[in-house]
Amino acid sequence: MLITFIISQRKSIPAIRSSVEKLCLAAGKEITKNGRTFYTFPSPSALGKLSVNELKNCSLGYRAAYIHATARMIAREKISFTKMETLSDKELTEKLLLFPGAGIKVVNCISLFAYHRTAAAPVDVWIGRVIQKYYGGISPFPSYGHAAGIFQQYMFFYAQAKKLK
């Protein structure tokens, strides 16, 4: 999830999907099931073995260096994401911000979707548009407390459905 959210920076959902598929082809393990071939998402060590240029060939652009450094860091330090479950929200944020390419939006996405920290409310372009249009540029999330991330998902769906500009 960390890698895919690093990929998500300034990319559309179809572009993210394409990059992930290319990464899987480049370094994932081949699996054949019912006559169909699939590739797993690469392990950190498999990703870390790819060069930055090989990662760029997966349509990652500037993110390739972040992914390379992050994957190598995870593999080298044998980081356990499971152990991070016990951290407080603040401690989790601090730990996740140490990964190259993981800014606050990426960290909030990981906190919300991987660790179910529903107080985390990622602000991307779509959410920013909602905040500008309906909240005068002031984030409504503090008033939603531990439900902020859930509310953010409704906002995201609304912005996408209405193609908010």
C-alpha positions as a Python dict, from the first residue, in 0.01 Angstrom:
ca = {
    (1, 'M'): (0, 0, 0),
    (2, 'L'): (287, 236, 78),
    (3, 'I'): (431, 193, -271),
    (4, 'T'): (97, 231, -447),
    (5, 'F'): (19, 551, -260),
    (6, 'I'): (364, 690, -345),
    (7, 'I'): (274, 611, -707),
    (8, 'S'): (-60, 790, -666),
    (9, 'Q'): (98, 1135, -631),
    (10, 'R'): (-25, 1352, -917),
    (11, 'K'): (-159, 1056, -1114),
    (12, 'S'): (-505, 955, -1225),
    (13, 'I'): (-651, 621, -1117),
    (14, 'P'): (-601, 464, -1466),
    (15, 'A'): (-238, 583, -1469),
    (16, 'I'): (-179, 440, -1119),
    (17, 'R'): (-331, 107, -1228),
    (18, 'S'): (-106, 100, -1535),
    (19, 'S'): (209, 171, -1332),
    (20, 'V'): (119, -99, -1079),
    (21, 'E'): (64, -352, -1359),
    (22, 'K'): (402, -263, -1510),
    (23, 'L'): (570, -301, -1169),
    (24, 'C'): (412, -643, -1125),
    (25, 'L'): (534, -751, -1469),
    (26, 'A'): (883, -616, -1400),
    (27, 'A'): (942, -772, -1058),
    (28, 'G'): (642, -975, -943),
    (29, 'K'): (618, -1352, -930),
    (30, 'E'): (430, -1526, -1210),
    (31, 'I'): (121, -1722, -1108),
    (32, 'T'): (-91, -1927, -1344),
    (33, 'K'): (-444, -2013, -1238),
    (34, 'N'): (-720, -2161, -1453),
    (35, 'G'): (-506, -2107, -1762),
    (36, 'R'): (-454, -1735, -1689),
    (37, 'T'): (-123, -1579, -1593),
    (38, 'F'): (-97, -1315, -1323),
    (39, 'Y'): (193, -1137, -1154),
    (40, 'T'): (206, -1064, -783),
    (41, 'F'): (291, -725, -644),
    (42, 'P'): (671, -730, -597),
    (43, 'S'): (827, -773, -255),
    (44, 'P'): (1038, -485, -121),
    (45, 'S'): (1358, -679, -198),
    (46, 'A'): (1243, -747, -558),
    (47, 'L'): (1155, -379, -604),
    (48, 'G'): (1485, -271, -451),
    (49, 'K'): (1675, -483, -703),
    (50, 'L'): (1529, -286, -992),
    (51, 'S'): (1731, 17, -1097),
    (52, 'V'): (1577, 363, -1091),
    (53, 'N'): (1570, 352, -1472),
    (54, 'E'): (1389, 16, -1470),
    (55, 'L'): (1137, 169, -1232),
    (56, 'K'): (1100, 472, -1459),
    (57, 'N'): (1013, 229, -1739),
    (58, 'C'): (705, 147, -1532),
    (59, 'S'): (579, 504, -1595),
    (60, 'L'): (680, 620, -1248),
    (61, 'G'): (868, 937, -1342),
    (62, 'Y'): (1011, 1122, -1042),
    (63, 'R'): (847, 866, -813),
    (64, 'A'): (1093, 597, -929),
    (65, 'A'): (1370, 730, -702),
    (66, 'Y'): (1130, 738, -404),
    (67, 'I'): (1012, 383, -467),
    (68, 'H'): (1367, 258, -512),
    (69, 'A'): (1483, 418, -187),
    (70, 'T'): (1170, 313, 7),
    (71, 'A'): (1184, -49, -111),
    (72, 'R'): (1554, -76, -24),
    (73, 'M'): (1493, 83, 316),
    (74, 'I'): (1214, -165, 397),
    (75, 'A'): (1422, -464, 282),
    (76, 'R'): (1744, -347, 450),
    (77, 'E'): (1586, -258, 783),
    (78, 'K'): (1337, -547, 776),
    (79, 'I'): (1058, -305, 865),
    (80, 'S'): (746, -468, 1006),
    (81, 'F'): (432, -283, 912),
    (82, 'T'): (235, -518, 1138),
    (83, 'K'): (423, -391, 1443),
    (84, 'M'): (320, -37, 1352),
    (85, 'E'): (-44, -126, 1429),
    (86, 'T'): (22, -67, 1800),
    (87, 'L'): (153, 286, 1752),
    (88, 'S'): (-55, 591, 1836),
    (89, 'D'): (-181, 795, 1541),
    (90, 'K'): (93, 1052, 1599),
    (91, 'E'): (369, 788, 1624),
    (92, 'L'): (238, 610, 1313),
    (93, 'T'): (244, 935, 1118),
    (94, 'E'): (600, 1009, 1232),
    (95, 'K'): (719, 659, 1129),
    (96, 'L'): (550, 667, 790),
    (97, 'L'): (684, 1014, 711),
    (98, 'L'): (1037, 866, 726),
    (99, 'F'): (984, 683, 396),
    (100, 'P'): (1111, 866, 88),
    (101, 'G'): (816, 1000, -111),
    (102, 'A'): (570, 969, 176),
    (103, 'G'): (427, 1312, 249),
    (104, 'I'): (127, 1385, 466),
    (105, 'K'): (-133, 1292, 200),
    (106, 'V'): (33, 954, 138),
    (107, 'V'): (69, 894, 513),
    (108, 'N'): (-296, 980, 576),
    (109, 'C'): (-401, 738, 299),
    (110, 'I'): (-196, 458, 454),
    (111, 'S'): (-319, 541, 804),
    (112, 'L'): (-681, 534, 688),
    (113, 'F'): (-678, 240, 449),
    (114, 'A'): (-408, 11, 593),
    (115, 'Y'): (-441, 84, 962),
    (116, 'H'): (-808, 185, 979),
    (117, 'R'): (-724, 511, 1151),
    (118, 'T'): (-1050, 684, 1067),
    (119, 'A'): (-935, 1019, 1206),
    (120, 'A'): (-694, 1041, 909),
    (121, 'A'): (-844, 1239, 621),
    (122, 'P'): (-624, 1252, 310),
    (123, 'V'): (-655, 1574, 112),
    (124, 'D'): (-595, 1530, -260),
    (125, 'V'): (-700, 1750, -552),
    (126, 'W'): (-1062, 1629, -532),
    (127, 'I'): (-1093, 1690, -160),
    (128, 'G'): (-920, 2026, -199),
    (129, 'R'): (-1188, 2126, -452),
    (130, 'V'): (-1466, 2032, -209),
    (131, 'I'): (-1299, 2226, 71),
    (132, 'Q'): (-1259, 2534, -151),
    (133, 'K'): (-1610, 2522, -297),
    (134, 'Y'): (-1814, 2429, 11),
    (135, 'Y'): (-1600, 2519, 313),
    (136, 'G'): (-1436, 2846, 208),
    (137, 'G'): (-1093, 2684, 203),
    (138, 'I'): (-1111, 2576, 567),
    (139, 'S'): (-1081, 2204, 639),
    (140, 'P'): (-1394, 2062, 801),
    (141, 'F'): (-1213, 1749, 919),
    (142, 'P'): (-1115, 1858, 1272),
    (143, 'S'): (-1483, 1884, 1365),
    (144, 'Y'): (-1542, 1521, 1257),
    (145, 'G'): (-1279, 1376, 1493),
    (146, 'H'): (-1242, 1000, 1454),
    (147, 'A'): (-1496, 995, 1170),
    (148, 'A'): (-1302, 1241, 952),
    (149, 'G'): (-1162, 970, 721),
    (150, 'I'): (-1507, 823, 668),
    (151, 'F'): (-1648, 1165, 587),
    (152, 'Q'): (-1352, 1220, 351),
    (153, 'Q'): (-1457, 912, 154),
    (154, 'Y'): (-1807, 1055, 103),
    (155, 'M'): (-1655, 1384, -7),
    (156, 'F'): (-1425, 1205, -252),
    (157, 'F'): (-1714, 1006, -402),
    (158, 'Y'): (-1923, 1323, -434),
    (159, 'A'): (-1640, 1518, -599),
    (160, 'Q'): (-1575, 1236, -846),
    (161, 'A'): (-1944, 1179, -923),
    (162, 'K'): (-2006, 1551, -981),
    (163, 'K'): (-1670, 1593, -1162),
    (164, 'L'): (-1610, 1893, -938),
    (165, 'K'): (-1384, 2159, -1086),
}
